[in-house]
Amino acid sequence: MSIAAFAAKNSFVEINKTVRENSNGYPFITFINSANKAENVYFSKSQSANFAEGDVITAGVMKNLQIAEVVNNAGETRTKLVGFGESSRLTLADLLS
C-alpha cells in the first residue's frame, strides 16, 4: 500500500526526520500517530542497503517507497518499507495522482 494509505489507516501524522538504526544496524523510520504513539517501520532487506542512520527523510525518498506486509521465517507478519518494484501491487490512487 502507499505510505499515504498506511498513514491514514494508522492515524500517523508525523515521522522522525532522519533514518534511525537499531542495535543490530537495521534502519527504520519512526511514524508517530495523533495520540503521540510511535511505531518503527523497518526497511526491507533490499532497501536497507540504501539507507543509514542519520539519512534525512525527504519527500523524494518517501515517493519511492511503499508499505508491504511480509511474513518472516518465524511466521510473524511484519510491516516493511519497500521500493515500488518489490511489491506485486500498486494503488490506483498512486497511479492516477
N, C-alpha and C positions, 0 to 999 in steps of 0.2 A: 504494500500500500504506500501511498505517498506520505511524506513526512507531515504534510498539512492534514491529511486524514487521520494519521496517528495522533497528532497533537490535539485535534478536535475530539477524537474518541476518548482521550485520556485527560482532557481539560488542561493540557500543557500550555503555558503562557510565556515561559522563558526557558533559556538554556544557558549553561555556563559558556562564557565567550571563548574558551580555549579547550582543546582536547586535553584530557587527563589520562593517566595510566594507573592501573592497579599495581600491587606489589610484584606481580608476575610480568609486568611490562605490557599488558594488554590495553590498548587505547579504547576510550569510550567518551561519549558526550553525556552530560547530565542534563536531563529535562526536568523542569520544575512546574508543578501544576498550580492552579489557582488557590489551593489550600497550603501552598508552600511545601508540599511533599515532593521529594526528589526521586528520580529513577535514573539509574545509569544504564545507557544502552551502548553495548559494545559493538565494535565494527566486526564484520565477517572476517574470516581468515585472509581472504584475498584483499580486502580493503585495509586491513590492519597494517600492511606493508606501506601504505600511502600516508599514514598519519602517525605523529609522535606527540608526546606530551608537550604542551605549550603552543601547538599549532593553533592559529586563530581561525575560528569558525566564521565564514563569510556566507553571504547569500549564494555566491558561486559554488561553494563547497556543498551547501545543502541542496542545491538544484541538481547535483549529480548523484545524490543518494536517495534511497527509498528504504522502507522498512519491510523486513521479512520475518516470518515466524519459522524457526527451524527446530528440528529435534536433534539433540546431541546424542553421543554414544550411550549415555545412561538412560535415554528415552525421555528426557526432560525437554519441554518446549521452551525455547528462548527467543527473545526479540533481538534482531540484529540490524545494524546499518549496513546496507549492501549497495553496490553500484547498480545502475539500471540494467546492465547486461546479466546480472546474477539472478534475477527473479524471472519467473515464467509469466508474470502478469504485469500489466500497466492499467492505471485507471483511465477511463475515458476523459475525465476532467483534466488529467495531466496532458493528454494528447491534444485536447481541444483548447487549452488555455494559451 
